[in-house]
Amino acid sequence: MIQISAIVALLPDLGEPELLTWIDRGWVRPEPAETGWAFQDIDVARIRLIYDLHHGMNVADDMIPMVLSLLDQVYDLRGRLRMVLRAIEAQPEPVRSPILTALGG
């Protein structure tokens, strides 16, 4: 787990008040800890994404929830497609082959 001070030190121009605002808005969901917040690697990745959207690409604050939602949906879809692929691969060849042919593969 990573503390808030370590995250702020990783990213230039990101202050603790701004990060706390992101938490208040629900953009990042770290775990509560005795000393404030405890961030997992996935939280740090999301913070880097938000940081790049806000500081690097100048995405407006009111658009960030939409961008995050769309990216979350893409990530979820990729996971579901991996599950479908595993299910297809688990089928016997006479079942698997026509499915893969229909998919263009």
N, C-alpha and C positions, 0 to 999 in steps of 0.2 A: 504494500500500500504506500502511496505517495501522499505527502502532505501538501497543503496549498502553497506554502512558501517555496517548495521545490518546483512546482509548476510555474509559478510566477517568475522564478529565476530562469526557466527554460525559454520563455518567450519574451522578446523585447517589446516594450510598449504595452504589455498586459499587466495591469495592476490588480491587486487583490480585490478592490471594490468592483471592478468590471467583471471579474470571474465570479464573485458572489452574486452579481446581478444575473449572470447566465444561469447560475444555480437556482436563484429565485424564480426565474422565468421557466425553469424546467428543461432548459436546453442540455444541461449536464446533470446527472443524478448520482453524485458520489454518496458513499455511505457516511452517516454521521459517526463521528469519533469523539473521544474525550477532549481532544485538542482542536476540534472544529470539524474538518472533513477528511475522509480518507478516500483517495482516488485509486482506482484500478487502472491497468494499462488501457482498457477500452475507453475509460473516461478521459485519459490523457490524449488518446487518438481523436476523440470527439472534440476535445478542447482545441487541439491543433487544427482540426477542420474548421471549427467556428472562428478561430483566430484568422485563418487564411481567408475565409469568406469575408469577415469583417475588415480586417486590416490590409489584406493583400488584394482582394477583389472589390472592396468597397460596397459589399452587399448591404443594403439598408437593414436596420434592426427588425423592421416589421416584415421583411421578406425571409429572414433566416429561419423562422419556424417552418415555412413552406418548403424551403430547400432541404432542411433536415428531415422533414416528413417524407419527401420524395426519395431522398437517399436511403432512408430507413426502409421504404417500400421496395426499392431496388435490391437492397441487401437481403430482405426477406424473400423476395422472388428468386434470387440466386440460390438461396438455401433450399427452397422448395423444388427448384429445377434439379438440383443435385440429388434430392431424394427420389425424384421421378427417374432420373438416369440410373441410380442404384437399383431401383425396382425393375427397370427394363433389363439391366445387365444380369439380374438374378433369374430372369426367365430362361426357359430352355430355348435352344436355337430356333426351333420352328415357330415359336411365339415372338422371340426377340427380332429375328430378321425382318419380318414384314413391318414391324413397328419402326425400326431404324430406316428401312427403305421409305416408308411414308414420311418420315421426318427429313428425308434428303441425305441421310448419312450412311 
